[in-house]
């Protein structure tokens, strides 16, 4: 049996098992233990390093790359200044690209470094933009390292190219499939999650929806005009029908999501309802100290201060996002790129 095939199966199995556990934890407790993404990265490092040596890569080069990883990992885990972490990730990317460009040897480990460095920067943006929590960002990095190279047991011939306005679209890599599928699945997952939350809080959601919807009159008219125009073009190019429909429903979709966020997910909570990492939305003054909103969320010390002051604070609840990663990995393994598959059906 091919060594790369065995290692890919092992890495894929670890990713799925760890994601199942993390998803259950995220849904039940809205938190994911730190050891999950960190252990995924270290296991991927060990497996990719060993396989690279067996396939003929110099032990000194592998050890050098591992040293770079450990330095980056130290900066990351010890939460050193962001600029230091970014430099560390850029060094990983540069080392991987340099090796892949100059060497004809195996790229199993070096390609992992490139993916890890790129996704670290992407995770930072998502984290500080308050799109992801800390666990989500770390899991994204770990998955990028594990699936940096497309699993060798996947059959590329199964995924045919698609012609879109003369441009050939085809499956490129597993990570691109994963990113695309994550966007698609997160849309439907978010809608289902928001729908459940709205049903559980009908009155609060209904009041906020009426308020938000009343402010979107001109927004609806503009999107109705553009959507109708693109829908007419769809007579000549079928692929435009979907974007047209999306434009037509976008104002109501926006009103729905905005109403759930502002009417249900944002609320005042007492200290016993708080968890470490909760996102504070308003500055709170407690004696001579000010708690300010930050991407890192509330710390244990912050919650203790709130407890002592007996105050309620405005918190934004997030969505348990880890199941999206699990579903996206499964979809990518079974079906490839969902967007390209959809294009194959309508073009």
Residue pairs with C-beta under 8 A, 6 or more apart in sequence:
2 152
3 51
3 54
3 55
4 51
4 55
4 108
4 152
5 152
5 153
7 47
7 48
7 51
7 108
8 149
8 151
8 152
8 153
9 151
9 153
10 47
11 43
11 44
11 47
11 146
11 147
11 151
12 146
12 147
12 151
12 333
14 40
14 43
14 146
15 40
15 142
15 143
15 146
15 147
15 329
16 326
16 329
16 330
18 36
18 39
18 40
19 139
19 322
19 325
19 326
19 329
20 326
21 36
22 32
22 33
22 36
22 135
22 139
22 322
22 326
23 320
23 322
23 323
23 325
23 326
25 31
25 32
25 33
25 322
26 32
26 135
26 320
26 321
26 322
26 323
27 320
27 322
27 323
30 275
30 318
30 320
31 135
31 275
31 276
31 277
32 135
32 139
32 322
34 135
34 138
36 135
36 139
36 142
37 135
37 138
37 139
37 141
37 142
38 77
38 138
38 142
40 139
40 142
40 143
40 145
40 146
41 73
41 116
41 141
41 142
41 145
44 112
44 142
44 145
44 146
45 66
45 69
45 109
45 112
45 145
48 108
48 109
48 112
49 62
49 65
49 66
49 109
51 106
51 108
51 109
52 62
52 105
52 106
52 108
52 109
53 59
53 62
55 105
55 106
55 108
56 105
56 106
57 105
57 106
57 108
57 109
58 105
61 99
61 103
61 105
62 109
65 95
65 99
65 109
65 110
65 113
68 91
68 92
68 95
68 113
69 92
69 113
69 116
71 88
71 91
72 85
72 88
72 89
72 91
72 92
72 117
74 80
75 84
75 85
75 88
76 85
76 88
76 120
82 124
85 120
85 124
86 121
86 124
89 116
89 117
89 118
89 120
89 121
90 117
91 117
92 113
92 114
92 116
92 117
92 120
93 113
93 114
93 117
93 118
95 110
95 113
96 110
96 111
96 112
96 113
96 114
96 117
97 114
99 107
99 110
100 107
100 110
100 111
100 114
107 149
108 149
111 148
111 149
112 145
112 148
112 149
114 148
115 144
115 145
115 147
115 148
115 175
116 141
116 144
116 145
116 148
118 144
119 140
119 141
119 143
119 144
119 145
120 141
122 140
123 132
123 137
123 138
123 140
123 141
124 137
126 132
126 136
126 137
126 140
127 133
127 134
127 136
127 137
127 295
128 295
129 295
130 279
130 295
132 140
132 321
133 277
133 297
133 318
133 321
134 277
134 296
134 297
135 322
136 321
136 322
136 325
139 322
139 325
140 325
143 178
143 325
143 329
144 175
147 174
147 175
147 178
147 329
148 175
149 174
150 156
150 173
150 174
150 175
151 174
151 333
154 174
154 333
154 336
156 171
158 336
159 170
159 171
159 336
159 337
159 340
159 341
160 170
160 344
161 168
161 169
161 170
162 168
162 169
162 170
162 340
162 343
162 344
162 347
163 169
163 347
164 239
164 343
164 347
165 237
169 340
169 343
170 340
171 177
171 336
171 337
171 340
174 332
176 337
177 332
177 336
177 337
178 328
178 329
178 332
180 337
180 338
180 339
180 340
181 328
181 331
181 332
181 337
181 338
181 339
182 324
182 325
182 328
184 338
184 339
185 324
185 327
185 328
185 331
185 338
186 321
186 324
189 319
189 323
189 324
189 327
190 257
190 319
193 319
193 320
194 256
194 257
194 260
194 319
197 205
197 260
197 264
197 265
198 205
198 256
198 259
198 260
198 264
201 263
201 264
204 263
204 264
205 259
205 260
205 263
205 264
207 263
208 258
208 259
208 262
208 263
208 264
209 255
209 256
209 259
209 263
211 259
212 255
212 258
212 259
212 262
213 252
213 255
213 259
216 251
216 254
216 255
219 251
219 254
220 251
223 247
223 248
223 250
223 251
224 248
226 247
227 244
227 245
227 246
227 247
227 248
228 244
228 248
230 240
230 243
230 244
230 247
231 240
231 241
231 244
231 245
231 248
233 240
233 244
234 240
234 241
234 244
238 346
238 347
239 343
239 346
239 347
241 346
242 346
261 316
265 316
265 317
265 318
266 281
266 314
266 315
266 316
266 317
267 314
267 315
267 317
268 312
268 313
268 314
268 315
269 278
269 312
269 313
269 315
270 312
271 303
271 306
271 307
271 310
271 311
272 307
274 298
274 303
274 306
274 313
274 315
275 298
276 297
276 298
276 299
276 300
276 303
277 296
277 297
277 298
278 297
278 298
278 315
278 317
279 293
279 297
279 298
279 315
279 316
279 318
280 291
280 292
280 293
280 294
280 297
280 298
280 302
280 313
280 314
280 315
281 293
281 314
281 315
281 316
282 293
282 313
282 314
283 290
283 291
283 292
283 293
284 290
284 291
284 306
284 311
284 313
285 291
286 305
286 306
286 308
286 309
286 311
287 309
289 305
291 298
291 302
291 305
291 306
291 313
298 306
306 313
331 338
335 341
